[in-house]
Amino acid sequence: MRARNYRAIERPYTREEFIAGAPQPRIAKYDYGTWREGYELRLDLVAKTDVQVRDVALEAARVAAGKFLSSKIGDSFYLVVRAHPHHVLRENKLIFGAHADRLQEGMSRAFGRPVGRAAQVYAGKEVISLYVDAKNLEVAKEALRIAASKLPKDYRIVVNRIAAAPQVQQEN
């Protein structure tokens, strides 16, 4: 199975109650790092085109960015995987080689068996979000560049300043 066969977005196949043997998503965690109030910046890895991203690619991007950030800035970041792999991928397996003629059915009954999962990401949607302080901006950009190299197609990095929450006076 080649990953490039599954990059184009197709009709979602997500109803697990009708899918016998649907695989579980292979993402260990969707968030990584230490959450705290007071992060100054939110960086988003945004898809430039419509794409299906396999669950193993999302996990590879999360691990690569997390390890880079941990080695450079310790635990003063919070990384969130925004894309969820709901779509079940199917493959019609055909056996090639000597004496395999009786096992193939060609295009009859070609619906396929579940082989993996993918997240359907449309252009302009966030795949990964990263919260950091302003002094760690360049390190965070490099971490998202590393994460983007693990994913199919092209992405851009959007930097958003988080507005400080207004101070509310408590009355006693």
C-alpha positions as a Markdown table, in Angstrom:
| # | Residue | x | y | z |
|---|---|---|---|---|
| 1 | Met | 0.0 | 0.0 | 0.0 |
| 2 | Arg | 1.3 | 3.4 | -0.9 |
| 3 | Ala | 0.4 | 6.5 | 1.0 |
| 4 | Arg | 0.2 | 8.7 | -2.2 |
| 5 | Asn | -2.9 | 6.7 | -3.3 |
| 6 | Tyr | -4.8 | 8.1 | -0.3 |
| 7 | Arg | -4.0 | 11.8 | -0.4 |
| 8 | Ala | -7.0 | 13.0 | -2.4 |
| 9 | Ile | -10.1 | 13.6 | -0.3 |
| 10 | Glu | -12.9 | 11.1 | -1.1 |
| 11 | Arg | -16.3 | 10.5 | 0.3 |
| 12 | Pro | -15.9 | 10.0 | 4.1 |
| 13 | Tyr | -16.2 | 6.4 | 5.3 |
| 14 | Thr | -16.7 | 6.9 | 9.0 |
| 15 | Arg | -19.6 | 4.8 | 10.3 |
| 16 | Glu | -17.8 | 2.3 | 12.6 |
| 17 | Glu | -21.0 | 0.4 | 13.4 |
| 18 | Phe | -21.2 | -0.7 | 9.8 |
| 19 | Ile | -17.4 | -1.4 | 9.4 |
| 20 | Ala | -16.2 | -4.8 | 10.4 |
| 21 | Gly | -12.6 | -4.7 | 11.6 |
| 22 | Ala | -12.1 | -0.9 | 11.5 |
| 23 | Pro | -8.6 | -0.2 | 12.8 |
| 24 | Gln | -8.0 | 2.1 | 15.8 |
| 25 | Pro | -6.2 | 5.4 | 15.1 |
| 26 | Arg | -2.5 | 5.1 | 15.7 |
| 27 | Ile | -2.1 | 8.4 | 17.5 |
| 28 | Ala | -0.8 | 8.0 | 21.1 |
| 29 | Lys | -2.0 | 11.4 | 22.3 |
| 30 | Tyr | -3.5 | 14.5 | 20.8 |
| 31 | Asp | -1.8 | 17.0 | 23.1 |
| 32 | Tyr | 1.7 | 17.1 | 24.2 |
| 33 | Gly | 3.6 | 19.4 | 26.6 |
| 34 | Thr | 2.5 | 21.4 | 29.6 |
| 35 | Trp | -0.6 | 23.5 | 29.6 |
| 36 | Arg | -0.6 | 26.7 | 31.6 |
| 37 | Glu | -2.3 | 30.1 | 31.4 |
| 38 | Gly | -0.2 | 32.9 | 30.0 |
| 39 | Tyr | 1.2 | 31.6 | 26.7 |
| 40 | Glu | 1.8 | 34.6 | 24.5 |
| 41 | Leu | 1.7 | 33.1 | 21.0 |
| 42 | Arg | -0.3 | 30.4 | 19.2 |
| 43 | Leu | 1.3 | 29.0 | 16.0 |
| 44 | Asp | -0.8 | 27.0 | 13.6 |
| 45 | Leu | 0.3 | 24.6 | 10.9 |
| 46 | Val | -2.4 | 25.3 | 8.2 |
| 47 | Ala | -3.0 | 23.2 | 5.1 |
| 48 | Lys | -2.6 | 25.0 | 1.8 |
| 49 | Thr | -4.7 | 22.4 | -0.2 |
| 50 | Asp | -7.3 | 19.7 | 0.5 |
| 51 | Val | -5.5 | 16.6 | 1.7 |
| 52 | Gln | -6.0 | 13.3 | 3.5 |
| 53 | Val | -3.4 | 12.8 | 6.2 |
| 54 | Arg | -2.8 | 9.2 | 7.5 |
| 55 | Asp | -2.8 | 8.7 | 11.2 |
| 56 | Val | 0.8 | 7.5 | 11.3 |
| 57 | Ala | 1.9 | 10.7 | 9.6 |
| 58 | Leu | 0.1 | 12.8 | 12.2 |
| 59 | Glu | 1.8 | 10.8 | 15.0 |
| 60 | Ala | 5.2 | 11.1 | 13.3 |
| 61 | Ala | 4.8 | 14.9 | 13.0 |
| 62 | Arg | 3.7 | 15.2 | 16.7 |
| 63 | Val | 6.6 | 13.1 | 17.9 |
| 64 | Ala | 9.2 | 14.9 | 15.8 |
| 65 | Ala | 8.0 | 18.4 | 16.8 |
| 66 | Gly | 7.6 | 17.4 | 20.5 |
| 67 | Lys | 11.1 | 16.0 | 20.7 |
| 68 | Phe | 12.6 | 19.0 | 19.0 |
| 69 | Leu | 10.8 | 21.4 | 21.4 |
| 70 | Ser | 11.6 | 19.3 | 24.5 |
| 71 | Ser | 15.3 | 19.4 | 23.6 |
| 72 | Lys | 15.4 | 23.1 | 22.9 |
| 73 | Ile | 13.0 | 24.8 | 25.4 |
| 74 | Gly | 12.1 | 22.1 | 27.9 |
| 75 | Asp | 8.5 | 21.9 | 28.9 |
| 76 | Ser | 7.4 | 25.5 | 28.2 |
| 77 | Phe | 5.2 | 24.6 | 25.3 |
| 78 | Tyr | 1.9 | 23.0 | 24.5 |
| 79 | Leu | 1.3 | 21.2 | 21.2 |
| 80 | Val | -2.2 | 20.0 | 20.0 |
| 81 | Val | -3.0 | 17.8 | 17.0 |
| 82 | Arg | -6.2 | 19.4 | 15.6 |
| 83 | Ala | -6.9 | 16.9 | 12.8 |
| 84 | His | -8.6 | 13.7 | 13.8 |
| 85 | Pro | -8.4 | 10.5 | 11.7 |
| 86 | His | -12.1 | 9.6 | 11.4 |
| 87 | His | -12.0 | 8.4 | 7.8 |
| 88 | Val | -11.4 | 4.6 | 7.3 |
| 89 | Leu | -9.2 | 3.7 | 4.3 |
| 90 | Arg | -10.0 | 0.6 | 2.2 |
| 91 | Glu | -7.8 | -1.4 | -0.1 |
| 92 | Asn | -8.8 | -4.1 | -2.6 |
| 93 | Lys | -5.9 | -6.5 | -2.3 |
| 94 | Leu | -4.9 | -8.5 | -5.3 |
| 95 | Ile | -2.3 | -11.3 | -5.2 |
| 96 | Phe | 0.1 | -11.4 | -8.1 |
| 97 | Gly | 2.4 | -14.1 | -8.9 |
| 98 | Ala | 2.4 | -17.8 | -9.9 |
| 99 | His | -0.8 | -19.8 | -9.1 |
| 100 | Ala | -2.6 | -16.9 | -7.6 |
| 101 | Asp | -5.3 | -16.9 | -10.3 |
| 102 | Arg | -8.0 | -18.5 | -8.3 |
| 103 | Leu | -7.6 | -16.1 | -5.4 |
| 104 | Gln | -8.3 | -12.9 | -7.4 |
| 105 | Glu | -11.7 | -11.5 | -8.1 |
| 106 | Gly | -10.5 | -8.4 | -10.0 |
| 107 | Met | -13.1 | -5.6 | -10.0 |
| 108 | Ser | -16.0 | -7.8 | -8.8 |
| 109 | Arg | -16.6 | -7.2 | -5.1 |
| 110 | Ala | -13.9 | -4.5 | -5.2 |
| 111 | Phe | -15.2 | -2.5 | -2.2 |
| 112 | Gly | -12.0 | -3.3 | -0.2 |
| 113 | Arg | -11.1 | -4.1 | 3.4 |
| 114 | Pro | -10.2 | -1.6 | 6.1 |
| 115 | Val | -6.5 | -1.0 | 6.2 |
| 116 | Gly | -6.0 | 2.3 | 8.1 |
| 117 | Arg | -7.3 | 5.7 | 9.0 |
| 118 | Ala | -6.9 | 9.2 | 7.8 |
| 119 | Ala | -7.9 | 12.7 | 8.7 |
| 120 | Gln | -9.6 | 14.7 | 6.0 |
| 121 | Val | -8.1 | 18.2 | 6.1 |
| 122 | Tyr | -9.4 | 21.0 | 3.9 |
| 123 | Ala | -7.4 | 24.1 | 2.8 |
| 124 | Gly | -7.1 | 26.7 | 5.5 |
| 125 | Lys | -7.7 | 24.3 | 8.4 |
| 126 | Glu | -5.3 | 23.8 | 11.2 |
| 127 | Val | -3.5 | 20.5 | 11.5 |
| 128 | Ile | -1.3 | 21.2 | 14.5 |
| 129 | Ser | -1.4 | 24.1 | 17.0 |
| 130 | Leu | 1.5 | 25.1 | 19.2 |
| 131 | Tyr | 1.4 | 27.5 | 22.2 |
| 132 | Val | 4.7 | 29.1 | 23.3 |
| 133 | Asp | 6.1 | 32.3 | 24.7 |
| 134 | Ala | 7.3 | 35.1 | 22.5 |
| 135 | Lys | 11.0 | 34.4 | 23.3 |
| 136 | Asn | 10.7 | 30.9 | 21.8 |
| 137 | Leu | 9.1 | 32.0 | 18.5 |
| 138 | Glu | 12.0 | 30.9 | 16.2 |
| 139 | Val | 12.3 | 27.5 | 17.9 |
| 140 | Ala | 8.6 | 26.9 | 17.6 |
| 141 | Lys | 8.6 | 27.8 | 13.8 |
| 142 | Glu | 11.4 | 25.3 | 13.3 |
| 143 | Ala | 9.5 | 22.6 | 15.2 |
| 144 | Leu | 6.5 | 23.2 | 12.9 |
| 145 | Arg | 8.7 | 23.1 | 9.8 |
| 146 | Ile | 10.0 | 19.7 | 11.0 |
| 147 | Ala | 6.4 | 18.5 | 11.6 |
| 148 | Ala | 5.3 | 19.7 | 8.2 |
| 149 | Ser | 8.1 | 17.6 | 6.6 |
| 150 | Lys | 6.5 | 14.5 | 8.0 |
| 151 | Leu | 3.1 | 15.3 | 6.4 |
| 152 | Pro | 1.9 | 15.1 | 2.8 |
| 153 | Lys | 1.5 | 18.2 | 0.6 |
| 154 | Asp | 2.2 | 21.9 | 1.6 |
| 155 | Tyr | 1.5 | 23.8 | 4.8 |
| 156 | Arg | 2.1 | 27.3 | 6.1 |
| 157 | Ile | 2.8 | 28.6 | 9.6 |
| 158 | Val | 0.4 | 31.2 | 11.0 |
| 159 | Val | 1.5 | 33.1 | 14.1 |
| 160 | Asn | -1.3 | 34.5 | 16.3 |
| 161 | Arg | -0.8 | 36.7 | 19.4 |
| 162 | Ile | -3.0 | 35.5 | 22.3 |
| 163 | Ala | -4.8 | 38.5 | 23.9 |
| 164 | Ala | -4.3 | 38.6 | 27.6 |
| 165 | Ala | -7.5 | 38.0 | 29.5 |
| 166 | Pro | -8.9 | 41.1 | 31.1 |
| 167 | Gln | -8.4 | 41.2 | 34.9 |
| 168 | Val | -11.6 | 40.9 | 36.8 |
| 169 | Gln | -11.8 | 42.5 | 40.2 |
| 170 | Gln | -13.4 | 40.3 | 42.8 |
| 171 | Glu | -15.7 | 42.0 | 45.2 |
| 172 | Asn | -15.7 | 40.8 | 48.8 |
